[in-house]
Amino acid sequence: MKDSKSHTEGLSHGLKCAPRHRSKKLQMWTWWRRKDTPFWAFLRARRSRVARGRPNLTTESRLNAQHAETFPPLLEKSSLQRQAEVTGHTARRDSGAAAPGSPDGKKRAVPSGGVARTRRRRNRFLDRARSDTISGKTTGPFDVSLTKAAEHIHEFLHVFLNKYGSFIPLRKQDVSDHLKKHLKANFNGSGKYCIWDMTQRIMALSQKALLSFQVVFEKHTLTLDDLSTLDQQTWLNDQVINTYGELIMDAAQHKVHFLNTFFHRKLAAKGFDGVKRWTKQVDLFSKTLVLVPVHLEFHWCLVAVDMRCKKISLLDSQELASQQVPQNILKYLKEEAREKRRRSFVDGWKLSSDEVPQQSNENDCGVFVLEYSRCLALGRPLRFSQRDIPQIRRRIYKELCERKLHG
C-alpha cells in the first residue's frame, strides 16, 4: 500500500483521472456513432430540409441524362444553350438587374461548400467559352442560334451516314468545317468540345449504321462488315485490301499493277503453274511497279517490284517475313518472262529489304501495307508512323466509299 501511494505521489489530479476520461470519451463517441441516437435522427431531418431547399446536383445530372435519351433529333436545348442562359443570368447579376425569380433584384446569399465550388468551376468554363468559342463575324460565343447549329449538324450527320454507311470515319474537324462553311463561324477551344458533345448526342439518337450499305467498284463489292474492319484496331480482310488495290491502279492510270492477296498463297502452294493464268490479260513487264500483298498466317507484308530498275523490295512493318517471300516472287518473274518471251527480264534482278515505318502493335499490319502501296504508286515518300494510323484508317474508309484516292 505504501508503494502504491508513493507511485501516485506528486501527480496532479488531471493526470490521475486521464485514463478514466479517455474511457468515457470513447464510450460517448461509440454511442454517437450509433444510427438510432437522437443526434442522428436530428441530423437526417436537417439534411432532408436542406435538400428540399436546393437542387441535388447528382439527382439533377441523372435526370438530365435521362432527358437526353428522350431528346428529339433536333435538340431543343443543348449544353451550349443552357450555358447561354447561365451566362445571361450572370451578366444580369453583375449589372445589378433583377434576375428571373427575384423581382426586387436583391442579392441572395452565396452558397458555400461543394455548390459554390461547382459554380466557380462553371463560371470559369463559361469565361473561357466567351473568349474563344466563336470568332469571326459574330460578337460573342452564343450569337449563333444553337437550334440552327443543331439543325445543320443533324442534316450533316444524315448525309454522312447515307454516304459512308456508319460514323466510323467521322472526325471532329468534319463537323467544325461544316458549321464554319454554313454558319460563317469558327468553333475553337472549349466551344469545339461543346459542339462535339452536341454531335455525339445526335449520333446516339440516329441510326447507328446502315446494315444494307454496300460499295461496288470494278468486280469488288464491299459490305458494311468489310468496311468495319477499318474501325480502330481491327484486322483488315482480303476484300478491303483487294478493293483498295483497284483504287491504287486507277489512281496511277494503270501504270501500277496490284496483284490479288491470294496470289502469293497460290504461288507458294502450287508454283508457277498455279498462277500462270492470273496475268493472261496483263503484261507485267509494261508496268512501272508491281505490288504483291503477302499474307503470312497472322501478318501482312508487301513485295514491291520496280520494273525499271529490276529491283524486288520487301516492305515489312514488323520484320517477320523471311527472304523466301521475295525469292518466290523472283522465281515467278523469271518464269513469266520466259513465258511472255521477254528475255531482258530473265536476269539482272536485285533483292533488297528496305527500312520502312514500323508498327507498334499487332493489329495494323494491313493498314501499313495499304499505305506503303499508296505512297509507292503515287511517288510519295514513306513519311508516316503508328501515330498516324487512326487518321489513315478513316481516310481509307472514305476513299473506298468515294471510289477514289484523296490527294
VENQUI-V677323 format. One record per residue. N is the residue number from 0. RES is the residue in one small letter. PSI is psi in whole degrees, -180 to 180 (none if undefined). OMEGA is omega as a letter, one per 40 degrees, with the letter a starting at -180 (999 if undefined). D_FIRST is the distance of its C-alpha to the first C-alpha in Angstrom with 1 decimal. Layout:
BEGIN
n=N res=RES psi=PSI omega=OMEGA d_first=D_FIRST
n=N res=RES psi=PSI omega=OMEGA d_first=D_FIRST
END
This chain:
BEGIN
n=0 res=m psi=-38 omega=i d_first=0.0
n=1 res=k psi=-36 omega=i d_first=3.7
n=2 res=d psi=-39 omega=a d_first=5.3
n=3 res=s psi=-37 omega=i d_first=5.2
n=4 res=k psi=-40 omega=a d_first=6.4
n=5 res=s psi=-26 omega=a d_first=8.7
n=6 res=h psi=-35 omega=a d_first=9.8
n=7 res=t psi=-3 omega=a d_first=11.2
n=8 res=e psi=134 omega=i d_first=12.3
n=9 res=g psi=-7 omega=i d_first=16.1
n=10 res=l psi=146 omega=i d_first=16.8
n=11 res=s psi=166 omega=i d_first=19.4
n=12 res=h psi=-37 omega=a d_first=19.3
n=13 res=g psi=-40 omega=a d_first=21.8
n=14 res=l psi=-34 omega=i d_first=20.0
n=15 res=k psi=-35 omega=a d_first=16.9
n=16 res=c psi=0 omega=a d_first=19.4
n=17 res=a psi=-47 omega=i d_first=21.7
n=18 res=p psi=-39 omega=i d_first=20.9
n=19 res=r psi=-40 omega=i d_first=21.4
n=20 res=h psi=-42 omega=i d_first=24.7
n=21 res=r psi=-38 omega=i d_first=25.9
n=22 res=s psi=-43 omega=i d_first=25.5
n=23 res=k psi=-40 omega=i d_first=27.4
n=24 res=k psi=-39 omega=i d_first=30.1
n=25 res=l psi=-39 omega=i d_first=30.6
n=26 res=q psi=-44 omega=i d_first=31.1
n=27 res=m psi=-43 omega=a d_first=33.5
n=28 res=w psi=-41 omega=i d_first=35.4
n=29 res=t psi=-38 omega=a d_first=35.7
n=30 res=w psi=-41 omega=i d_first=37.1
n=31 res=w psi=-27 omega=i d_first=39.6
n=32 res=r psi=-16 omega=i d_first=40.9
n=33 res=r psi=138 omega=a d_first=42.0
n=34 res=k psi=-13 omega=a d_first=45.8
n=35 res=d psi=12 omega=i d_first=45.8
n=36 res=t psi=156 omega=i d_first=43.8
n=37 res=p psi=-32 omega=a d_first=45.8
n=38 res=f psi=-46 omega=a d_first=45.3
n=39 res=w psi=-33 omega=i d_first=47.3
n=40 res=a psi=-43 omega=i d_first=49.9
n=41 res=f psi=-42 omega=a d_first=50.4
n=42 res=l psi=-40 omega=i d_first=50.6
n=43 res=r psi=-41 omega=i d_first=53.2
n=44 res=a psi=-41 omega=a d_first=55.3
n=45 res=r psi=-42 omega=i d_first=55.3
n=46 res=r psi=-38 omega=i d_first=56.3
n=47 res=s psi=-37 omega=i d_first=59.2
n=48 res=r psi=-40 omega=i d_first=60.5
n=49 res=v psi=-40 omega=a d_first=60.5
n=50 res=a psi=-35 omega=i d_first=62.2
n=51 res=r psi=-24 omega=a d_first=64.9
n=52 res=g psi=-15 omega=a d_first=65.5
n=53 res=r psi=157 omega=a d_first=66.1
n=54 res=p psi=143 omega=i d_first=67.6
n=55 res=n psi=116 omega=a d_first=65.4
n=56 res=l psi=-39 omega=a d_first=66.5
n=57 res=t psi=-46 omega=i d_first=65.7
n=58 res=t psi=-42 omega=a d_first=67.7
n=59 res=e psi=-42 omega=i d_first=70.5
n=60 res=s psi=-41 omega=i d_first=70.8
n=61 res=r psi=-41 omega=i d_first=71.0
n=62 res=l psi=-38 omega=i d_first=73.6
n=63 res=n psi=-39 omega=i d_first=75.6
n=64 res=a psi=-40 omega=i d_first=75.6
n=65 res=q psi=-37 omega=i d_first=76.8
n=66 res=h psi=-34 omega=a d_first=79.4
n=67 res=a psi=-30 omega=i d_first=80.6
n=68 res=e psi=-27 omega=a d_first=81.4
n=69 res=t psi=12 omega=i d_first=83.8
n=70 res=f psi=145 omega=i d_first=85.4
n=71 res=p psi=165 omega=i d_first=89.2
n=72 res=p psi=-38 omega=i d_first=90.9
n=73 res=l psi=116 omega=a d_first=91.4
n=74 res=l psi=126 omega=i d_first=88.0
n=75 res=e psi=-35 omega=i d_first=88.0
n=76 res=k psi=108 omega=a d_first=85.1
n=77 res=s psi=178 omega=i d_first=83.8
n=78 res=s psi=-35 omega=i d_first=80.7
n=79 res=l psi=-38 omega=i d_first=83.0
n=80 res=q psi=-43 omega=i d_first=84.2
n=81 res=r psi=-39 omega=i d_first=80.7
n=82 res=q psi=-35 omega=i d_first=79.9
n=83 res=a psi=-42 omega=i d_first=83.1
n=84 res=e psi=-43 omega=i d_first=82.0
n=85 res=v psi=-40 omega=i d_first=78.6
n=86 res=t psi=-41 omega=i d_first=80.3
n=87 res=g psi=-42 omega=i d_first=82.6
n=88 res=h psi=-41 omega=a d_first=79.6
n=89 res=t psi=-41 omega=a d_first=77.9
n=90 res=a psi=-41 omega=i d_first=81.1
n=91 res=r psi=-38 omega=i d_first=81.6
n=92 res=r psi=-42 omega=a d_first=78.0
n=93 res=d psi=-32 omega=a d_first=78.5
n=94 res=s psi=-9 omega=i d_first=81.8
n=95 res=g psi=0 omega=i d_first=80.5
n=96 res=a psi=159 omega=a d_first=82.6
n=97 res=a psi=134 omega=i d_first=81.3
n=98 res=a psi=158 omega=i d_first=79.8
n=99 res=p psi=134 omega=a d_first=80.8
n=100 res=g psi=-5 omega=i d_first=78.7
n=101 res=s psi=81 omega=a d_first=78.0
n=102 res=p psi=-32 omega=a d_first=81.3
n=103 res=d psi=-12 omega=i d_first=79.9
n=104 res=g psi=14 omega=a d_first=78.9
n=105 res=k psi=144 omega=i d_first=75.4
n=106 res=k psi=141 omega=i d_first=72.8
n=107 res=r psi=164 omega=a d_first=70.0
n=108 res=a psi=135 omega=i d_first=66.4
n=109 res=v psi=124 omega=a d_first=65.8
n=110 res=p psi=157 omega=a d_first=63.4
n=111 res=s psi=174 omega=i d_first=60.4
n=112 res=g psi=-143 omega=a d_first=58.6
n=113 res=g psi=-37 omega=a d_first=60.5
n=114 res=v psi=-43 omega=i d_first=63.6
n=115 res=a psi=-42 omega=i d_first=64.1
n=116 res=r psi=-40 omega=i d_first=63.7
n=117 res=t psi=-43 omega=i d_first=66.2
n=118 res=r psi=-38 omega=i d_first=68.7
n=119 res=r psi=-42 omega=i d_first=68.3
n=120 res=r psi=-40 omega=i d_first=69.0
n=121 res=r psi=-42 omega=i d_first=72.0
n=122 res=n psi=-37 omega=i d_first=73.4
n=123 res=r psi=-40 omega=i d_first=73.1
n=124 res=f psi=-43 omega=a d_first=75.0
n=125 res=l psi=-35 omega=i d_first=77.7
n=126 res=d psi=-41 omega=i d_first=78.0
n=127 res=r psi=-42 omega=a d_first=78.8
n=128 res=a psi=-39 omega=i d_first=81.1
n=129 res=r psi=-32 omega=a d_first=83.0
n=130 res=s psi=-31 omega=a d_first=83.5
n=131 res=d psi=12 omega=a d_first=84.6
n=132 res=t psi=-56 omega=a d_first=85.5
n=133 res=i psi=130 omega=i d_first=89.2
n=134 res=s psi=161 omega=a d_first=91.5
n=135 res=g psi=-130 omega=a d_first=95.3
n=136 res=k psi=-16 omega=a d_first=97.4
n=137 res=t psi=159 omega=a d_first=94.5
n=138 res=t psi=-11 omega=i d_first=92.5
n=139 res=g psi=169 omega=a d_first=89.1
n=140 res=p psi=-23 omega=a d_first=87.2
n=141 res=f psi=23 omega=i d_first=88.0
n=142 res=d psi=-26 omega=i d_first=91.6
n=143 res=v psi=133 omega=i d_first=92.7
n=144 res=s psi=122 omega=a d_first=92.7
n=145 res=l psi=-27 omega=i d_first=90.1
n=146 res=t psi=-41 omega=i d_first=91.9
n=147 res=k psi=-41 omega=i d_first=94.9
n=148 res=a psi=-41 omega=i d_first=92.8
n=149 res=a psi=-38 omega=i d_first=91.4
n=150 res=e psi=-43 omega=i d_first=95.0
n=151 res=h psi=-41 omega=i d_first=96.1
n=152 res=i psi=-43 omega=a d_first=93.1
n=153 res=h psi=-44 omega=i d_first=93.9
n=154 res=e psi=-42 omega=i d_first=97.5
n=155 res=f psi=-44 omega=a d_first=96.7
n=156 res=l psi=-34 omega=i d_first=94.4
n=157 res=h psi=-46 omega=i d_first=97.0
n=158 res=v psi=-41 omega=a d_first=99.6
n=159 res=f psi=-44 omega=a d_first=97.2
n=160 res=l psi=-40 omega=i d_first=96.3
n=161 res=n psi=-28 omega=a d_first=99.9
n=162 res=k psi=-37 omega=a d_first=100.8
n=163 res=y psi=-6 omega=i d_first=98.0
n=164 res=g psi=-21 omega=i d_first=96.8
n=165 res=s psi=177 omega=i d_first=93.1
n=166 res=f psi=14 omega=a d_first=90.8
n=167 res=i psi=-46 omega=a d_first=89.9
n=168 res=p psi=9 omega=a d_first=91.9
n=169 res=l psi=136 omega=i d_first=90.9
n=170 res=r psi=158 omega=i d_first=89.4
n=171 res=k psi=-37 omega=a d_first=87.8
n=172 res=q psi=-31 omega=i d_first=90.6
n=173 res=d psi=-43 omega=i d_first=93.2
n=174 res=v psi=-43 omega=i d_first=91.9
n=175 res=s psi=-41 omega=i d_first=91.6
n=176 res=d psi=-38 omega=i d_first=95.1
n=177 res=h psi=-45 omega=i d_first=96.5
n=178 res=l psi=-36 omega=i d_first=95.0
n=179 res=k psi=-37 omega=a d_first=96.1
n=180 res=k psi=-40 omega=a d_first=99.6
n=181 res=h psi=-28 omega=a d_first=99.9
n=182 res=l psi=-2 omega=i d_first=97.7
n=183 res=k psi=44 omega=a d_first=98.4
n=184 res=a psi=145 omega=i d_first=94.6
n=185 res=n psi=124 omega=i d_first=92.3
n=186 res=f psi=117 omega=a d_first=88.8
n=187 res=n psi=166 omega=i d_first=86.4
n=188 res=g psi=-131 omega=a d_first=82.6
n=189 res=s psi=-31 omega=i d_first=80.5
n=190 res=g psi=-32 omega=i d_first=83.7
n=191 res=k psi=-39 omega=i d_first=84.7
n=192 res=y psi=-35 omega=i d_first=81.5
n=193 res=c psi=-42 omega=i d_first=82.1
n=194 res=i psi=-40 omega=i d_first=85.6
n=195 res=w psi=-34 omega=i d_first=84.5
n=196 res=d psi=-42 omega=i d_first=81.9
n=197 res=m psi=-41 omega=i d_first=84.7
n=198 res=t psi=-42 omega=a d_first=86.8
n=199 res=q psi=-34 omega=i d_first=84.2
n=200 res=r psi=-43 omega=i d_first=83.9
n=201 res=i psi=-39 omega=i d_first=87.6
n=202 res=m psi=-38 omega=a d_first=87.6
n=203 res=a psi=-29 omega=a d_first=85.0
n=204 res=l psi=-15 omega=i d_first=87.3
n=205 res=s psi=170 omega=i d_first=90.4
n=206 res=q psi=132 omega=a d_first=91.6
n=207 res=k psi=-44 omega=a d_first=89.7
n=208 res=a psi=157 omega=i d_first=92.8
n=209 res=l psi=104 omega=a d_first=96.4
n=210 res=l psi=-27 omega=a d_first=96.3
n=211 res=s psi=9 omega=a d_first=100.1
n=212 res=f psi=137 omega=i d_first=100.3
n=213 res=q psi=152 omega=i d_first=102.5
n=214 res=v psi=123 omega=a d_first=104.0
n=215 res=v psi=124 omega=i d_first=107.4
n=216 res=f psi=124 omega=a d_first=108.8
n=217 res=e psi=-124 omega=a d_first=111.7
n=218 res=k psi=10 omega=a d_first=111.0
n=219 res=h psi=145 omega=i d_first=107.3
n=220 res=t psi=123 omega=i d_first=105.3
n=221 res=l psi=128 omega=i d_first=101.7
n=222 res=t psi=174 omega=i d_first=99.5
n=223 res=l psi=-31 omega=i d_first=96.3
n=224 res=d psi=-39 omega=i d_first=94.4
n=225 res=d psi=-47 omega=a d_first=96.1
n=226 res=l psi=-28 omega=a d_first=95.4
n=227 res=s psi=-16 omega=i d_first=91.7
n=228 res=t psi=-12 omega=i d_first=91.3
n=229 res=l psi=2 omega=a d_first=91.4
n=230 res=d psi=125 omega=i d_first=88.2
n=231 res=q psi=-119 omega=a d_first=85.2
n=232 res=q psi=34 omega=i d_first=84.7
n=233 res=t psi=147 omega=i d_first=86.9
n=234 res=w psi=137 omega=i d_first=89.3
n=235 res=l psi=148 omega=i d_first=92.9
n=236 res=n psi=173 omega=a d_first=95.4
n=237 res=d psi=-36 omega=a d_first=99.0
n=238 res=q psi=-40 omega=i d_first=100.7
n=239 res=v psi=-44 omega=a d_first=99.0
n=240 res=i psi=-42 omega=a d_first=99.8
n=241 res=n psi=-39 omega=i d_first=103.4
n=242 res=t psi=-41 omega=i d_first=104.1
n=243 res=y psi=-32 omega=i d_first=102.6
n=244 res=g psi=-37 omega=i d_first=104.9
n=245 res=e psi=-39 omega=i d_first=107.9
n=246 res=l psi=-38 omega=i d_first=106.8
n=247 res=i psi=-45 omega=i d_first=106.6
n=248 res=m psi=-39 omega=i d_first=110.1
n=249 res=d psi=-40 omega=i d_first=111.4
n=250 res=a psi=-31 omega=i d_first=109.8
n=251 res=a psi=10 omega=i d_first=111.3
n=252 res=q psi=37 omega=i d_first=114.7
n=253 res=h psi=23 omega=i d_first=114.7
n=254 res=k psi=-12 omega=i d_first=114.8
n=255 res=v psi=138 omega=i d_first=111.5
n=256 res=h psi=130 omega=a d_first=111.1
n=257 res=f psi=111 omega=a d_first=107.9
n=258 res=l psi=154 omega=a d_first=107.9
n=259 res=n psi=152 omega=a d_first=106.2
n=260 res=t psi=-20 omega=i d_first=102.7
n=261 res=f psi=-2 omega=a d_first=104.0
n=262 res=f psi=-54 omega=a d_first=106.5
n=263 res=h psi=-35 omega=i d_first=104.4
n=264 res=r psi=-42 omega=i d_first=102.9
n=265 res=k psi=-39 omega=i d_first=106.4
n=266 res=l psi=-44 omega=a d_first=107.6
n=267 res=a psi=-29 omega=a d_first=104.9
n=268 res=a psi=-41 omega=a d_first=105.5
n=269 res=k psi=-1 omega=i d_first=109.3
n=270 res=g psi=-165 omega=a d_first=110.5
n=271 res=f psi=-37 omega=a d_first=113.4
n=272 res=d psi=-28 omega=a d_first=115.4
n=273 res=g psi=-22 omega=a d_first=112.5
n=274 res=v psi=14 omega=a d_first=112.7
n=275 res=k psi=-37 omega=a d_first=116.3
n=276 res=r psi=-5 omega=a d_first=117.3
n=277 res=w psi=-28 omega=a d_first=114.4
n=278 res=t psi=31 omega=a d_first=116.4
n=279 res=k psi=-35 omega=a d_first=119.8
n=280 res=q psi=5 omega=a d_first=120.3
n=281 res=v psi=135 omega=i d_first=118.5
n=282 res=d psi=100 omega=a d_first=119.5
n=283 res=l psi=-31 omega=a d_first=116.3
n=284 res=f psi=-6 omega=i d_first=118.1
n=285 res=s psi=-5 omega=i d_first=119.5
n=286 res=k psi=159 omega=i d_first=115.9
n=287 res=t psi=-26 omega=a d_first=114.0
n=288 res=l psi=136 omega=i d_first=110.6
n=289 res=v psi=126 omega=a d_first=109.6
n=290 res=l psi=128 omega=a d_first=106.0
n=291 res=v psi=102 omega=i d_first=104.6
n=292 res=p psi=136 omega=a d_first=101.2
n=293 res=v psi=128 omega=i d_first=99.5
n=294 res=h psi=121 omega=a d_first=96.9
n=295 res=l psi=86 omega=i d_first=94.8
n=296 res=e psi=-82 omega=a d_first=92.8
n=297 res=f psi=25 omega=a d_first=89.9
n=298 res=h psi=143 omega=i d_first=91.3
n=299 res=w psi=141 omega=i d_first=94.2
n=300 res=c psi=178 omega=a d_first=96.1
n=301 res=l psi=139 omega=i d_first=99.4
n=302 res=v psi=121 omega=a d_first=102.5
n=303 res=a psi=127 omega=a d_first=104.8
n=304 res=v psi=113 omega=i d_first=108.3
n=305 res=d psi=106 omega=a d_first=110.2
n=306 res=m psi=-29 omega=a d_first=113.8
n=307 res=r psi=-39 omega=a d_first=115.2
n=308 res=c psi=-3 omega=a d_first=113.1
n=309 res=k psi=52 omega=a d_first=112.9
n=310 res=k psi=131 omega=i d_first=109.1
n=311 res=i psi=119 omega=a d_first=106.7
n=312 res=s psi=140 omega=i d_first=103.1
n=313 res=l psi=122 omega=i d_first=99.9
n=314 res=l psi=110 omega=a d_first=97.5
n=315 res=d psi=122 omega=a d_first=94.1
n=316 res=s psi=-7 omega=i d_first=91.0
n=317 res=q psi=0 omega=i d_first=88.7
n=318 res=e psi=46 omega=i d_first=90.9
n=319 res=l psi=-22 omega=a d_first=90.7
n=320 res=a psi=144 omega=i d_first=94.4
n=321 res=s psi=169 omega=i d_first=96.2
n=322 res=q psi=-6 omega=i d_first=99.5
n=323 res=q psi=-28 omega=a d_first=101.1
n=324 res=v psi=-55 omega=i d_first=101.3
n=325 res=p psi=-28 omega=i d_first=103.6
n=326 res=q psi=-40 omega=i d_first=105.5
n=327 res=n psi=-42 omega=i d_first=106.3
n=328 res=i psi=-38 omega=i d_first=107.7
n=329 res=l psi=-46 omega=i d_first=109.7
n=330 res=k psi=-41 omega=i d_first=111.4
n=331 res=y psi=-43 omega=a d_first=112.1
n=332 res=l psi=-38 omega=i d_first=113.8
n=333 res=k psi=-44 omega=i d_first=116.0
n=334 res=e psi=-39 omega=i d_first=117.2
n=335 res=e psi=-39 omega=i d_first=117.7
n=336 res=a psi=-40 omega=i d_first=119.8
n=337 res=r psi=-40 omega=a d_first=122.0
n=338 res=e psi=-40 omega=a d_first=122.3
n=339 res=k psi=5 omega=i d_first=123.3
n=340 res=r psi=46 omega=i d_first=125.4
n=341 res=r psi=78 omega=a d_first=123.5
n=342 res=r psi=-25 omega=a d_first=123.7
n=343 res=s psi=-16 omega=a d_first=122.3
n=344 res=f psi=9 omega=i d_first=118.9
n=345 res=v psi=-39 omega=a d_first=118.8
n=346 res=d psi=171 omega=i d_first=117.6
n=347 res=g psi=16 omega=a d_first=115.7
n=348 res=w psi=148 omega=i d_first=112.4
n=349 res=k psi=141 omega=i d_first=109.1
n=350 res=l psi=141 omega=i d_first=105.6
n=351 res=s psi=156 omega=i d_first=102.6
n=352 res=s psi=107 omega=a d_first=99.0
n=353 res=d psi=150 omega=i d_first=98.3
n=354 res=e psi=121 omega=a d_first=95.0
n=355 res=v psi=164 omega=i d_first=94.2
n=356 res=p psi=139 omega=a d_first=91.3
n=357 res=q psi=149 omega=i d_first=88.5
n=358 res=q psi=156 omega=a d_first=86.4
n=359 res=s psi=13 omega=i d_first=82.6
n=360 res=n psi=-169 omega=a d_first=82.2
n=361 res=e psi=10 omega=a d_first=83.9
n=362 res=n psi=-14 omega=a d_first=85.7
n=363 res=d psi=16 omega=a d_first=88.2
n=364 res=c psi=-37 omega=i d_first=90.6
n=365 res=g psi=-38 omega=i d_first=93.3
n=366 res=v psi=-39 omega=i d_first=93.0
n=367 res=f psi=-41 omega=i d_first=93.2
n=368 res=v psi=-43 omega=i d_first=96.4
n=369 res=l psi=-37 omega=a d_first=98.0
n=370 res=e psi=-37 omega=i d_first=97.1
n=371 res=y psi=-49 omega=a d_first=98.5
n=372 res=s psi=-43 omega=a d_first=101.7
n=373 res=r psi=-47 omega=a d_first=102.0
n=374 res=c psi=-42 omega=a d_first=101.6
n=375 res=l psi=-41 omega=a d_first=104.0
n=376 res=a psi=-35 omega=a d_first=106.6
n=377 res=l psi=2 omega=i d_first=106.5
n=378 res=g psi=33 omega=a d_first=106.3
n=379 res=r psi=149 omega=i d_first=102.8
n=380 res=p psi=154 omega=a d_first=100.2
n=381 res=l psi=73 omega=a d_first=97.2
n=382 res=r psi=75 omega=i d_first=94.8
n=383 res=f psi=168 omega=a d_first=92.1
n=384 res=s psi=180 omega=i d_first=88.6
n=385 res=q psi=-32 omega=a d_first=86.1
n=386 res=r psi=-25 omega=a d_first=84.9
n=387 res=d psi=-7 omega=a d_first=88.4
n=388 res=i psi=-42 omega=i d_first=88.6
n=389 res=p psi=-42 omega=i d_first=87.3
n=390 res=q psi=-37 omega=i d_first=90.0
n=391 res=i psi=-40 omega=i d_first=92.6
n=392 res=r psi=-47 omega=i d_first=91.8
n=393 res=r psi=-38 omega=i d_first=92.5
n=394 res=r psi=-42 omega=i d_first=95.6
n=395 res=i psi=-41 omega=i d_first=97.0
n=396 res=y psi=-47 omega=a d_first=96.3
n=397 res=k psi=-39 omega=a d_first=98.4
n=398 res=e psi=-38 omega=i d_first=101.1
n=399 res=l psi=-42 omega=a d_first=101.5
n=400 res=c psi=-34 omega=i d_first=101.8
n=401 res=e psi=-5 omega=i d_first=104.2
n=402 res=r psi=35 omega=i d_first=106.1
n=403 res=k psi=153 omega=i d_first=106.3
n=404 res=l psi=144 omega=i d_first=104.3
n=405 res=h psi=150 omega=i d_first=102.9
n=406 res=g psi=none omega=999 d_first=104.0
END
